[in-house]
Amino acid sequence: MTAPDTTPATRTYDEVAVGDTLPELSIPLTRTLIVATAVASRDFQDVHHDPELARQRGSKDIFMNILTSNGLIDRYITGWAGPAAVVKAVRIRLGAPNHPGDTMVLSGTVTAKADEDRRVEVAVRGTNSLGAHVTGTVAVQLPKGVEAR
């Protein structure tokens, strides 16, 4: 007897339409998440781990770095698209900072499809209690038809 295959299916290019909305993803912004991901991305700027120095520089607390925001956007898109999808481009801009104790909610909408290389463009947005933390687009290449299953 073999174990059931629990590998998630990859979304195919043919299954996606312009205007499709991705399910929202809520991410609790813990102090540990902000500090650990800054250190893991080798960003040792004190505003990402030292609350007192962050306040001295004009922030209310430590805040998330752009590398973490980028990684969370990638996680969001690949979680929706599946393991055979390939992220081709991420273009983001930061807005309101992500501080500990808040929640960032990621959302997305398919805005374009390119048949020649099966690329799908998704407009993404991450918001917190202060407003838009991150906005931008992600281009992801999806497999065609049954090859993804």
N, C-alpha and C positions, 0 to 999 in steps of 0.2 A: 504494500500500500504506500503510495506517495503522498506527501503533504500537498495541500492545495497551494496553488500559485497565488501569493499575496502581493506580487509586484503590481503597483498601480498602473493602469492603462495610460498611455499617452494620448492626449487629445490629437486628433488628426486635422489637417488643414481643411478637409472637406466638411468637418463638423462645426467649423467656426464661421460666424457671419459678422460683418460690420454692424456695430450696434450692440453686440452681445456684451453683457455686463458680467464681470467676475464677482464671485462671492467676496464679501468683505472679510478682512482678517484683522482682528483686534490683537494688539501686542502691548501687554503691560510693560511700562517703562520703569523697570526697577533700577536702583542704584547699581546693583551687581551687573545687570545687562550693560549699562552704559560704561562702567569702568572696565569690565572684562573684555568687551569687544574693542574698546579703544586700545587696551594693552595688547590684545591678540593681533590687532592690525598695526602694531608697532607705532601707535600714535601716543606719545608720552607727554603731550601738552597738558599742563596742569589743570586747565579748564575742563578736562574730561575725567578728572579723578580727585581733585582737591577742592571741596566746597568753599573753603575760606578764600583761597586764591581766585577762584572763579568769581566770588562776590567782589573782591577787590578790583577785578577787571570789568565790573559792571553787570554781571549776570546774577540772577537770583539764586543759582545753584550750578552744579556741574551740568554739562549738556552733551548729547550724543554727537559723535563725529560723523563726517560725511561718508567715510568708508563703511560704517555700520549701517547707515541709512541705505547706501547702495546695496549692501549685502542683504538687507531685509527686503528690498524691492526685488532682488534676484530670487530670493526664497519665495516670495509671493507669486511671481510669474511662473517659476518652475513648479511650484506646488499646484498651480492651475493647469499648466500645460502638460506636465508629466515627464518621466525620465528620459524619453527619446528626443525631447525638444532641445533645441540649441539656441541659447541667447546670443544674438548677434550684435546688439548695441543697447546701451543704457545711457539715456540723456536725462539728467535730473538737475533740478535747482532746489536749493534749500531756502526755507522761509523761517517760520517760527521755530525756536529751539525745542528739542525734546528734553524735558527735565524729568528727574526721578519722581515717581508718584503719579504720573499722568498715564494716559493710554494713547497709543497711536493706532488709528484705524486706516488700513490700506484699502483702496478701492481701485477698480480699473474698468475700462471700456475699450473694446476692440474698435479701432478707428480706421484701419486700412488693411487690405490684403494684396499681396503681389503674387500672382499665379506662377510667374517664371521661376521663382525660387522658393515658393511656399512660405514666404515671410508674412507674419501677422504683426501689425503695430498695435500696441496697447497704450492708451493714455492712462497714467497712474497718478494717484494722489494719496498722500498720507497726512491725516489731520490729527491734531490733538486739541486740548482745551483752549489753546492760544490761536488756533487757526490752521492754515496749511503749513505743515512742516516740510514736505517734499512734493514736488510736482514734476512731471516729465513724461517721457515716452520710453517704451522698451520694444525693440524689434526681436521677434523670436521666430525661428524656423521650425515648422512642424512637419512631421512625416505625412505622406499622402496615403489615405485609405488604410487597408488592413495591415500594412507593414509595421504599424505602431503597436499592434496588439500582441 
